[in-house]
Amino acid sequence: MLRSRGSVMPHHHTIIEKGLSMKKNRDSSELAARIAAAASQPAGRSSAPAPVHAPVLAPVAAPVLVSPAPVAKPKAATPVVAPAPAPAKTKKTKPAEPDTVPITLRPSSALLNKFVIKASERTVEEGTVVSAQQIMLEALERSVL
């Protein structure tokens, strides 16, 4: 940013005011022609239009996928039974946690260090991570109110 007369002015305003601009890309005309050619094509074509400078080949007739006349359905003597739908995949869900309420605790540094040390000892004993928060909750549950 540039400073001018005590006010802050973004750098791009200075460039625009002086009339400076970026160089024109040398392929921008070709890109514009390709975009215009693509815009004139019907939607849903699977191939991109040929570049403008390439020779244009005669269009190839697309195969007919749908007949113009409807096909008569044969009458079935017995009703057709739709196959049973496949059973839906069961999603793995977390077990329901007990009803909890979020709170914020602000223990002193010394008290928090005690909980962290206890949590690290339990982590080594059990082989799984035990947080200081879990130790705090256990201590609160053990206390008699």
ChimeraX commands (.cxc) that place a marker at each C-alpha (Angstrom):
marker #1 position 0.00,0.00,0.00 radius 0.5
marker #1 position 1.14,3.48,-0.70 radius 0.5
marker #1 position 0.80,6.41,1.65 radius 0.5
marker #1 position -0.32,9.66,0.10 radius 0.5
marker #1 position -1.11,12.80,2.13 radius 0.5
marker #1 position -1.73,10.89,5.34 radius 0.5
marker #1 position -4.24,8.44,3.86 radius 0.5
marker #1 position -3.65,4.83,2.95 radius 0.5
marker #1 position -4.26,4.03,-0.69 radius 0.5
marker #1 position -4.20,0.52,-2.14 radius 0.5
marker #1 position -1.50,-0.04,-4.75 radius 0.5
marker #1 position -3.90,-1.15,-7.51 radius 0.5
marker #1 position -5.63,2.27,-7.53 radius 0.5
marker #1 position -2.33,3.91,-8.44 radius 0.5
marker #1 position -1.83,1.52,-11.36 radius 0.5
marker #1 position -5.33,2.09,-12.70 radius 0.5
marker #1 position -5.05,5.89,-12.35 radius 0.5
marker #1 position -1.80,5.96,-14.34 radius 0.5
marker #1 position -3.37,3.92,-17.14 radius 0.5
marker #1 position -0.99,0.99,-16.77 radius 0.5
marker #1 position -2.34,-2.38,-17.79 radius 0.5
marker #1 position -1.18,-5.92,-18.31 radius 0.5
marker #1 position 0.19,-7.18,-21.60 radius 0.5
marker #1 position -2.34,-8.88,-23.85 radius 0.5
marker #1 position -1.88,-12.63,-24.02 radius 0.5
marker #1 position -0.70,-13.66,-27.47 radius 0.5
marker #1 position -3.20,-16.57,-27.61 radius 0.5
marker #1 position -6.20,-14.57,-26.39 radius 0.5
marker #1 position -7.69,-14.12,-29.92 radius 0.5
marker #1 position -7.51,-17.86,-30.56 radius 0.5
marker #1 position -9.05,-18.59,-27.16 radius 0.5
marker #1 position -11.88,-16.15,-27.85 radius 0.5
marker #1 position -12.55,-17.85,-31.20 radius 0.5
marker #1 position -12.58,-21.31,-29.58 radius 0.5
marker #1 position -15.00,-20.13,-26.89 radius 0.5
marker #1 position -17.29,-18.61,-29.53 radius 0.5
marker #1 position -17.20,-21.87,-31.52 radius 0.5
marker #1 position -17.99,-23.91,-28.41 radius 0.5
marker #1 position -20.88,-21.60,-27.55 radius 0.5
marker #1 position -22.45,-22.20,-30.95 radius 0.5
marker #1 position -22.41,-26.00,-30.49 radius 0.5
marker #1 position -25.50,-27.73,-29.06 radius 0.5
marker #1 position -25.26,-28.67,-25.41 radius 0.5
marker #1 position -24.19,-32.16,-24.45 radius 0.5
marker #1 position -21.65,-32.87,-27.17 radius 0.5
marker #1 position -19.01,-35.25,-25.94 radius 0.5
marker #1 position -16.15,-33.83,-28.01 radius 0.5
marker #1 position -14.67,-30.35,-27.92 radius 0.5
marker #1 position -14.83,-28.29,-31.10 radius 0.5
marker #1 position -11.77,-28.37,-33.32 radius 0.5
marker #1 position -9.39,-25.42,-33.03 radius 0.5
marker #1 position -10.11,-22.55,-35.43 radius 0.5
marker #1 position -6.86,-22.90,-37.37 radius 0.5
marker #1 position -7.34,-26.67,-38.00 radius 0.5
marker #1 position -9.08,-27.84,-41.20 radius 0.5
marker #1 position -12.77,-28.55,-40.68 radius 0.5
marker #1 position -13.76,-32.14,-41.50 radius 0.5
marker #1 position -17.17,-33.21,-42.74 radius 0.5
marker #1 position -19.49,-34.03,-39.84 radius 0.5
marker #1 position -19.98,-37.70,-39.10 radius 0.5
marker #1 position -23.56,-38.86,-38.62 radius 0.5
marker #1 position -24.21,-39.91,-35.06 radius 0.5
marker #1 position -25.73,-43.36,-34.52 radius 0.5
marker #1 position -29.47,-43.39,-33.83 radius 0.5
marker #1 position -30.01,-44.48,-30.25 radius 0.5
marker #1 position -33.77,-43.95,-30.08 radius 0.5
marker #1 position -36.22,-45.03,-32.74 radius 0.5
marker #1 position -38.66,-42.37,-33.91 radius 0.5
marker #1 position -41.69,-44.69,-33.48 radius 0.5
marker #1 position -42.68,-46.22,-30.16 radius 0.5
marker #1 position -42.16,-49.96,-29.81 radius 0.5
marker #1 position -45.25,-52.02,-28.91 radius 0.5
marker #1 position -44.84,-53.82,-25.62 radius 0.5
marker #1 position -45.78,-57.52,-25.60 radius 0.5
marker #1 position -48.66,-58.30,-23.28 radius 0.5
marker #1 position -47.60,-60.40,-20.34 radius 0.5
marker #1 position -49.88,-63.20,-19.22 radius 0.5
marker #1 position -48.68,-63.00,-15.63 radius 0.5
marker #1 position -48.01,-59.80,-13.72 radius 0.5
marker #1 position -44.37,-58.89,-13.50 radius 0.5
marker #1 position -43.12,-58.68,-9.93 radius 0.5
marker #1 position -40.43,-56.14,-9.30 radius 0.5
marker #1 position -37.39,-57.53,-7.54 radius 0.5
marker #1 position -37.09,-56.71,-3.87 radius 0.5
marker #1 position -34.91,-53.66,-3.27 radius 0.5
marker #1 position -31.45,-54.38,-1.94 radius 0.5
marker #1 position -31.13,-53.77,1.79 radius 0.5
marker #1 position -29.77,-50.33,2.54 radius 0.5
marker #1 position -26.22,-50.19,3.81 radius 0.5
marker #1 position -26.09,-49.57,7.52 radius 0.5
marker #1 position -23.99,-46.61,8.49 radius 0.5
marker #1 position -21.56,-47.01,11.31 radius 0.5
marker #1 position -22.66,-44.68,14.05 radius 0.5
marker #1 position -20.91,-43.69,17.21 radius 0.5
marker #1 position -22.39,-45.11,20.38 radius 0.5
marker #1 position -24.66,-42.61,22.07 radius 0.5
marker #1 position -22.76,-40.53,24.57 radius 0.5
marker #1 position -24.35,-39.73,27.90 radius 0.5
marker #1 position -26.16,-36.44,28.19 radius 0.5
marker #1 position -23.46,-33.85,28.78 radius 0.5
marker #1 position -23.30,-30.08,29.08 radius 0.5
marker #1 position -20.31,-28.06,27.85 radius 0.5
marker #1 position -18.62,-25.90,30.48 radius 0.5
marker #1 position -15.36,-24.00,30.75 radius 0.5
marker #1 position -13.00,-24.56,33.65 radius 0.5
marker #1 position -10.15,-22.20,34.47 radius 0.5
marker #1 position -7.89,-24.04,36.94 radius 0.5
marker #1 position -4.67,-22.55,38.21 radius 0.5
marker #1 position -1.48,-23.55,36.40 radius 0.5
marker #1 position -0.35,-25.72,39.32 radius 0.5
marker #1 position -3.67,-27.59,39.47 radius 0.5
marker #1 position -3.74,-28.11,35.72 radius 0.5
marker #1 position -0.17,-29.48,35.82 radius 0.5
marker #1 position -1.26,-32.03,38.43 radius 0.5
marker #1 position -4.07,-33.24,36.15 radius 0.5
marker #1 position -1.74,-33.36,33.13 radius 0.5
marker #1 position 0.86,-35.41,35.05 radius 0.5
marker #1 position -1.84,-37.82,36.29 radius 0.5
marker #1 position -3.20,-38.14,32.74 radius 0.5
marker #1 position 0.24,-38.92,31.32 radius 0.5
marker #1 position 0.80,-41.61,34.01 radius 0.5
marker #1 position -2.58,-43.20,33.16 radius 0.5
marker #1 position -1.78,-43.05,29.47 radius 0.5
marker #1 position 1.41,-45.05,30.02 radius 0.5
marker #1 position -0.40,-47.57,32.28 radius 0.5
marker #1 position -3.40,-48.17,30.00 radius 0.5
marker #1 position -1.64,-47.85,26.65 radius 0.5
marker #1 position -4.35,-45.49,25.36 radius 0.5
marker #1 position -4.49,-41.73,25.57 radius 0.5
marker #1 position -6.17,-40.39,28.70 radius 0.5
marker #1 position -6.75,-36.64,28.74 radius 0.5
marker #1 position -6.44,-34.26,31.64 radius 0.5
marker #1 position -10.12,-33.45,31.09 radius 0.5
marker #1 position -11.05,-37.09,31.72 radius 0.5
marker #1 position -9.06,-37.06,34.96 radius 0.5
marker #1 position -10.86,-33.85,36.03 radius 0.5
marker #1 position -14.28,-35.38,35.33 radius 0.5
marker #1 position -13.39,-38.52,37.30 radius 0.5
marker #1 position -12.25,-36.36,40.24 radius 0.5
marker #1 position -15.54,-34.41,40.12 radius 0.5
marker #1 position -17.59,-37.62,40.00 radius 0.5
marker #1 position -15.77,-39.03,43.02 radius 0.5
marker #1 position -16.38,-35.91,45.12 radius 0.5
marker #1 position -19.43,-35.87,47.35 radius 0.5
marker #1 position -21.64,-32.84,46.95 radius 0.5
marker link #1:1,2 radius 0.2
marker link #1:2,3 radius 0.2
marker link #1:3,4 radius 0.2
marker link #1:4,5 radius 0.2
marker link #1:5,6 radius 0.2
marker link #1:6,7 radius 0.2
marker link #1:7,8 radius 0.2
marker link #1:8,9 radius 0.2
marker link #1:9,10 radius 0.2
marker link #1:10,11 radius 0.2
marker link #1:11,12 radius 0.2
marker link #1:12,13 radius 0.2
marker link #1:13,14 radius 0.2
marker link #1:14,15 radius 0.2
marker link #1:15,16 radius 0.2
marker link #1:16,17 radius 0.2
marker link #1:17,18 radius 0.2
marker link #1:18,19 radius 0.2
marker link #1:19,20 radius 0.2
marker link #1:20,21 radius 0.2
marker link #1:21,22 radius 0.2
marker link #1:22,23 radius 0.2
marker link #1:23,24 radius 0.2
marker link #1:24,25 radius 0.2
marker link #1:25,26 radius 0.2
marker link #1:26,27 radius 0.2
marker link #1:27,28 radius 0.2
marker link #1:28,29 radius 0.2
marker link #1:29,30 radius 0.2
marker link #1:30,31 radius 0.2
marker link #1:31,32 radius 0.2
marker link #1:32,33 radius 0.2
marker link #1:33,34 radius 0.2
marker link #1:34,35 radius 0.2
marker link #1:35,36 radius 0.2
marker link #1:36,37 radius 0.2
marker link #1:37,38 radius 0.2
marker link #1:38,39 radius 0.2
marker link #1:39,40 radius 0.2
marker link #1:40,41 radius 0.2
marker link #1:41,42 radius 0.2
marker link #1:42,43 radius 0.2
marker link #1:43,44 radius 0.2
marker link #1:44,45 radius 0.2
marker link #1:45,46 radius 0.2
marker link #1:46,47 radius 0.2
marker link #1:47,48 radius 0.2
marker link #1:48,49 radius 0.2
marker link #1:49,50 radius 0.2
marker link #1:50,51 radius 0.2
marker link #1:51,52 radius 0.2
marker link #1:52,53 radius 0.2
marker link #1:53,54 radius 0.2
marker link #1:54,55 radius 0.2
marker link #1:55,56 radius 0.2
marker link #1:56,57 radius 0.2
marker link #1:57,58 radius 0.2
marker link #1:58,59 radius 0.2
marker link #1:59,60 radius 0.2
marker link #1:60,61 radius 0.2
marker link #1:61,62 radius 0.2
marker link #1:62,63 radius 0.2
marker link #1:63,64 radius 0.2
marker link #1:64,65 radius 0.2
marker link #1:65,66 radius 0.2
marker link #1:66,67 radius 0.2
marker link #1:67,68 radius 0.2
marker link #1:68,69 radius 0.2
marker link #1:69,70 radius 0.2
marker link #1:70,71 radius 0.2
marker link #1:71,72 radius 0.2
marker link #1:72,73 radius 0.2
marker link #1:73,74 radius 0.2
marker link #1:74,75 radius 0.2
marker link #1:75,76 radius 0.2
marker link #1:76,77 radius 0.2
marker link #1:77,78 radius 0.2
marker link #1:78,79 radius 0.2
marker link #1:79,80 radius 0.2
marker link #1:80,81 radius 0.2
marker link #1:81,82 radius 0.2
marker link #1:82,83 radius 0.2
marker link #1:83,84 radius 0.2
marker link #1:84,85 radius 0.2
marker link #1:85,86 radius 0.2
marker link #1:86,87 radius 0.2
marker link #1:87,88 radius 0.2
marker link #1:88,89 radius 0.2
marker link #1:89,90 radius 0.2
marker link #1:90,91 radius 0.2
marker link #1:91,92 radius 0.2
marker link #1:92,93 radius 0.2
marker link #1:93,94 radius 0.2
marker link #1:94,95 radius 0.2
marker link #1:95,96 radius 0.2
marker link #1:96,97 radius 0.2
marker link #1:97,98 radius 0.2
marker link #1:98,99 radius 0.2
marker link #1:99,100 radius 0.2
marker link #1:100,101 radius 0.2
marker link #1:101,102 radius 0.2
marker link #1:102,103 radius 0.2
marker link #1:103,104 radius 0.2
marker link #1:104,105 radius 0.2
marker link #1:105,106 radius 0.2
marker link #1:106,107 radius 0.2
marker link #1:107,108 radius 0.2
marker link #1:108,109 radius 0.2
marker link #1:109,110 radius 0.2
marker link #1:110,111 radius 0.2
marker link #1:111,112 radius 0.2
marker link #1:112,113 radius 0.2
marker link #1:113,114 radius 0.2
marker link #1:114,115 radius 0.2
marker link #1:115,116 radius 0.2
marker link #1:116,117 radius 0.2
marker link #1:117,118 radius 0.2
marker link #1:118,119 radius 0.2
marker link #1:119,120 radius 0.2
marker link #1:120,121 radius 0.2
marker link #1:121,122 radius 0.2
marker link #1:122,123 radius 0.2
marker link #1:123,124 radius 0.2
marker link #1:124,125 radius 0.2
marker link #1:125,126 radius 0.2
marker link #1:126,127 radius 0.2
marker link #1:127,128 radius 0.2
marker link #1:128,129 radius 0.2
marker link #1:129,130 radius 0.2
marker link #1:130,131 radius 0.2
marker link #1:131,132 radius 0.2
marker link #1:132,133 radius 0.2
marker link #1:133,134 radius 0.2
marker link #1:134,135 radius 0.2
marker link #1:135,136 radius 0.2
marker link #1:136,137 radius 0.2
marker link #1:137,138 radius 0.2
marker link #1:138,139 radius 0.2
marker link #1:139,140 radius 0.2
marker link #1:140,141 radius 0.2
marker link #1:141,142 radius 0.2
marker link #1:142,143 radius 0.2
marker link #1:143,144 radius 0.2
marker link #1:144,145 radius 0.2
view
